[in-house]
Amino acid sequence: MKAVIHIIINICRLLLAGTFIFSGYVKAIDPLGTQYKINDYLAAVHLAGIVPDWITLTASIGISALEFSLGIFLLFAIQRRLTSKLVLGFMGVMTFITLWIAIENPVKDCGCFGDAIQLSNTQTLLKNIVLLISAGVVAYRPLMMLRFVSKSNQWIVTNYTLVFIVVSSVICLYNLPMFDFRPYHIGADIRKGMEIPKDAPQPKYETTFIMSKGGVTKEFTLDNYPDSTWTFVDSKTVQTEAGYVPPIHDFSIQDIATGEDFTKQILARKGYTFLLISPHLEQADDSNFGGIDRIYEYAKQEKIHFCALQPATKKLSNGGKTLRERSIRFTEPTKLH
């Protein structure tokens, strides 16, 4: 019997370790993506814009590092009593959060595995229940976890793990993720990412009709639509099931002034296309415009398509000056041949 318990505890330990390591790492190498997900949660509890960005970014790196480190500590059975208690507490909090999102549905994706694996809120809750039970099993008899390193060498694994995961996050904060699972990763075909398969599930809607008769008002559906003695008052349509959503579903290039869409035109062009993207135009630094001008002149000389993009919600101005007035001679999309 003792041997069976020993096997079960170590199976649970390895399941937790593998999940924590993978989950922590894929979030650590995309710290901004994890920060965006934290902001989604804050928006759900009406705290959007209240918590400073530096706090959410620090939380992004910290949570990822904690999760990854706990996974490594479980794998190598480091500080077994403390680690098992921390994992049990962590899973308790996460299970409570996923129970909330499964019931209230404040966010569509919990972000547990970043962009690598996307689970529904119900799937996430079931996954966390399994992990919570496993954490409870491990915490019950933590000393039954087999050591993979000697007790005297545990500090080496501990220090290396913490340095590795924090440095990885910092590097990926200023560069692309080491392993990019995002829809717009290098080499991704944007046009294919926007396609919807012919046999893809379609969204389903339900229409409710509000009818009245003899001073009585009731709601009906198409299945029990009443006879002509009832008078139509109003109707409402709600989506009951979401259809297939392509990996890239929010990519659009439009002229701010006219609203004309150039997405297909630009994506269909052969050869190189240079896109200067300015997500925060109000923070633009004049000292960089000389370099941008040189890139434009090079693109013009080599007959490479070049245009500037910014979020549709932003106005094409900064300090009262448009991009063109700041001496950047951008080629308009309509003039790209």
C-alpha positions in Angstrom: 0.0 0.0 0.0 2.8 2.4 0.9 4.4 1.7 -2.6 1.1 2.6 -4.3 0.8 5.9 -2.3 4.4 6.6 -3.2 3.7 6.2 -6.9 0.5 8.3 -6.8 2.2 11.1 -5.0 5.1 11.2 -7.5 2.7 11.0 -10.5 0.8 14.0 -9.1 4.1 15.8 -8.4 5.2 15.3 -12.1 1.8 16.4 -13.4 1.9 19.6 -11.4 5.6 20.2 -12.2 5.1 19.8 -16.0 2.0 22.1 -16.0 3.6 24.8 -13.8 6.8 24.8 -15.9 5.0 25.0 -19.2 2.4 27.5 -18.0 5.0 29.7 -16.3 7.4 29.7 -19.2 5.0 30.5 -22.0 3.7 33.5 -20.0 7.2 34.6 -19.0 8.4 34.8 -22.6 5.5 37.1 -23.4 5.3 39.5 -20.5 3.3 42.1 -22.3 0.7 39.5 -23.4 0.4 38.4 -19.7 0.1 42.1 -18.7 -2.8 42.5 -21.2 -4.6 39.5 -19.7 -4.1 41.0 -16.2 -5.6 44.2 -17.5 -8.6 42.2 -18.8 -9.2 40.9 -15.3 -8.9 44.4 -13.8 -11.4 45.6 -16.3 -13.8 42.9 -15.3 -13.7 44.1 -11.7 -13.9 47.8 -12.7 -10.3 48.6 -11.9 -9.2 49.4 -15.5 -6.9 52.4 -15.6 -6.6 52.6 -11.9 -3.6 50.3 -11.4 -0.5 51.7 -13.1 1.1 49.9 -16.0 4.4 49.3 -14.1 2.5 47.4 -11.4 0.7 45.2 -13.9 3.9 44.5 -15.8 5.8 43.7 -12.6 2.9 41.4 -11.6 3.1 39.7 -15.0 6.8 38.9 -14.6 6.4 38.0 -10.9 3.5 35.6 -11.4 5.2 33.9 -14.3 8.4 33.5 -12.4 6.6 32.2 -9.4 4.7 29.6 -11.4 7.8 28.5 -13.3 9.9 28.3 -10.2 7.4 26.2 -8.3 7.3 23.8 -11.2 11.1 23.4 -11.1 11.1 23.0 -7.4 8.5 20.3 -7.6 10.4 18.5 -10.4 13.6 18.4 -8.4 11.8 18.1 -5.0 13.4 21.2 -3.6 12.2 22.4 -0.1 9.5 19.7 -0.4 7.3 20.8 2.6 7.4 24.5 1.7 7.0 24.0 -2.0 4.0 21.6 -1.7 2.2 24.2 0.6 2.9 27.0 -1.8 1.6 25.0 -4.8 -1.5 24.0 -2.8 -2.2 27.7 -1.9 -1.5 28.8 -5.5 -3.9 26.3 -6.9 -6.5 27.2 -4.3 -6.5 30.8 -5.4 -6.4 29.9 -9.1 -9.3 27.5 -8.8 -11.4 30.1 -7.0 -10.6 32.6 -9.8 -11.5 30.1 -12.6 -14.7 29.2 -10.8 -15.6 32.8 -10.9 -14.8 33.2 -14.6 -16.6 30.0 -15.4 -19.8 31.3 -13.7 -19.6 35.0 -14.7 -17.6 34.7 -17.9 -15.9 38.1 -17.5 -13.0 37.1 -19.8 -13.2 34.6 -22.7 -9.8 33.1 -22.1 -8.1 32.8 -18.7 -4.6 33.1 -20.2 -3.3 30.2 -18.2 -1.1 29.1 -21.1 -0.7 32.4 -22.9 -1.2 32.1 -26.6 0.2 28.6 -26.7 -3.0 26.8 -25.7 -6.4 28.4 -25.3 -9.0 26.8 -23.2 -12.6 27.6 -22.5 -13.5 28.8 -19.0 -15.2 25.5 -18.2 -12.1 23.5 -19.4 -9.9 25.7 -17.3 -12.0 25.1 -14.2 -11.9 21.3 -14.8 -8.1 21.5 -15.3 -7.6 23.4 -12.1 -9.8 21.1 -10.1 -7.6 18.2 -11.2 -4.4 20.1 -10.4 -5.9 21.2 -7.0 -6.6 17.6 -6.1 -3.0 16.7 -7.2 -1.6 19.5 -5.1 -3.6 18.2 -2.1 -2.2 14.7 -2.6 1.4 16.0 -2.8 0.9 18.3 0.3 -0.4 15.3 2.2 3.0 13.4 2.0 5.5 15.9 0.6 8.5 13.9 1.8 7.6 11.0 -0.5 8.7 13.0 -3.5 11.9 11.6 -4.8 14.9 14.0 -4.9 16.6 14.5 -8.2 19.4 16.6 -6.7 21.1 16.3 -3.3 19.9 18.6 -0.5 23.3 20.3 -0.4 23.0 21.3 -4.1 19.5 22.6 -4.0 20.7 26.2 -3.9 22.2 25.8 -7.3 18.9 24.9 -8.9 17.0 27.5 -7.0 19.3 30.4 -7.9 19.7 29.3 -11.6 15.9 28.9 -11.9 15.1 32.4 -10.6 17.8 34.1 -12.6 16.9 32.2 -15.8 13.2 33.0 -15.7 13.5 36.6 -14.7 16.2 37.3 -17.3 14.1 35.5 -20.0 11.2 37.8 -19.3 13.3 40.9 -19.4 14.9 39.8 -22.7 11.5 39.1 -24.2 10.2 42.4 -23.0 12.6 44.2 -25.3 12.7 41.6 -28.0 10.3 39.1 -29.6 9.4 36.0 -27.5 11.9 33.2 -27.8 9.1 30.9 -28.8 6.3 33.0 -30.4 2.9 31.5 -30.1 1.1 34.7 -31.1 -1.0 34.9 -34.3 1.4 37.5 -35.8 4.6 35.5 -35.2 7.4 35.7 -37.8 6.5 33.6 -40.8 2.8 33.7 -40.2 0.6 34.1 -43.3 -1.8 36.8 -42.3 -4.2 36.0 -45.1 -4.5 32.3 -44.1 -4.8 33.3 -40.5 -7.9 35.4 -41.4 -9.6 32.6 -43.4 -12.7 30.8 -42.1 -13.0 27.1 -43.1 -16.1 26.2 -45.1 -17.1 23.6 -42.4 -16.3 25.9 -39.5 -19.0 26.2 -36.8 -21.3 29.2 -37.3 -22.5 31.4 -34.6 -26.1 30.6 -33.3 -28.6 33.2 -32.4 -32.0 33.1 -30.7 -34.7 35.6 -31.4 -37.4 36.3 -28.8 -40.7 38.0 -29.8 -42.6 40.1 -27.3 -46.3 39.9 -28.0 -49.4 41.2 -26.3 -53.0 40.1 -26.2 -55.8 41.3 -24.0 -53.4 43.3 -21.8 -51.1 40.4 -21.3 -47.5 40.5 -22.6 -45.5 37.4 -23.2 -42.3 36.3 -24.8 -42.2 33.7 -27.6 -39.6 32.1 -29.8 -39.9 30.8 -33.3 -40.8 27.3 -31.9 -43.9 28.6 -30.1 -44.8 31.6 -32.1 -48.5 32.5 -31.4 -51.4 32.9 -33.7 -52.5 36.2 -35.4 -54.6 37.2 -32.4 -51.5 38.3 -30.6 -50.0 41.8 -31.4 -46.3 42.2 -32.0 -44.6 44.6 -29.6 -40.9 44.1 -29.9 -38.2 41.5 -30.5 -34.6 40.8 -29.3 -31.9 38.6 -30.6 -29.1 37.2 -28.5 -26.1 35.0 -29.5 -26.4 31.6 -27.8 -23.2 30.0 -29.3 -20.0 31.5 -30.6 -18.9 30.4 -34.0 -15.4 29.8 -35.3 -13.1 32.8 -34.8 -10.0 32.8 -37.0 -6.6 33.3 -35.3 -6.3 36.7 -36.9 -9.7 38.4 -36.8 -8.8 42.1 -36.0 -6.4 43.0 -38.7 -7.5 45.9 -40.9 -5.7 48.7 -42.7 -7.9 51.7 -43.5 -7.5 55.3 -44.5 -8.5 57.4 -41.5 -9.9 60.3 -43.6 -12.0 58.3 -46.0 -12.5 55.0 -44.3 -11.4 53.1 -47.4 -10.1 49.6 -46.6 -6.6 48.7 -48.1 -6.1 45.4 -46.2 -6.4 43.0 -49.2 -4.6 45.4 -51.5 -1.5 45.6 -49.2 -1.5 41.9 -48.3 -1.8 40.8 -51.9 1.3 42.8 -53.0 4.4 40.8 -53.9 7.8 41.7 -52.6 8.5 43.7 -49.5 6.2 46.2 -47.8 7.5 48.5 -45.0 5.0 49.4 -42.4 5.9 52.1 -39.9 3.6 51.4 -36.9 3.1 54.0 -34.2 0.8 52.7 -31.4 1.4 55.9 -29.3 1.8 58.8 -31.7 1.5 61.3 -28.9 4.8 60.0 -27.5 6.7 60.3 -30.7 10.2 61.8 -30.4 11.3 64.4 -33.0 14.9 63.1 -32.8 13.8 59.8 -34.6 12.2 61.4 -37.6 15.5 61.9 -39.5 16.1 58.1 -39.4 12.6 57.4 -40.5 13.0 59.8 -43.4 16.2 57.9 -44.5 14.3 54.6 -44.4 11.6 56.2 -46.5 14.1 57.5 -49.0 15.7 54.1 -49.2 12.3 52.4 -49.8 11.5 55.0 -52.5 14.8 54.4 -54.2 14.4 50.6 -54.1 10.7 50.9 -55.1 9.6 49.2 -51.9 6.1 49.9 -50.6 6.1 52.1 -47.5 3.2 53.5 -45.4 2.6 54.5 -41.8 0.0 52.9 -39.6 -1.5 53.9 -36.3 -4.5 52.7 -34.2 -7.9 53.7 -35.6 -8.9 55.3 -32.3 -6.0 57.7 -32.5 -6.0 61.0 -34.3 -3.3 61.6 -36.9 -1.8 64.4 -35.0 0.7 65.2 -32.3 1.1 68.6 -30.7 -0.9 70.2 -33.5 1.3 68.7 -36.2 0.5 65.9 -38.5 3.0 63.3 -39.5 3.4 64.9 -42.9 3.9 68.4 -41.3 6.7 66.8 -39.2 8.6 66.4 -42.5 7.9 62.6 -42.8 7.1 62.1 -46.4 5.0 59.0 -46.2 3.6 57.3 -49.3 -0.2 57.1 -49.1 -1.6 53.6 -49.5 -3.6 54.7 -52.6 -0.3 55.8 -54.2 1.6 52.6 -53.7 2.0 50.9 -57.0 
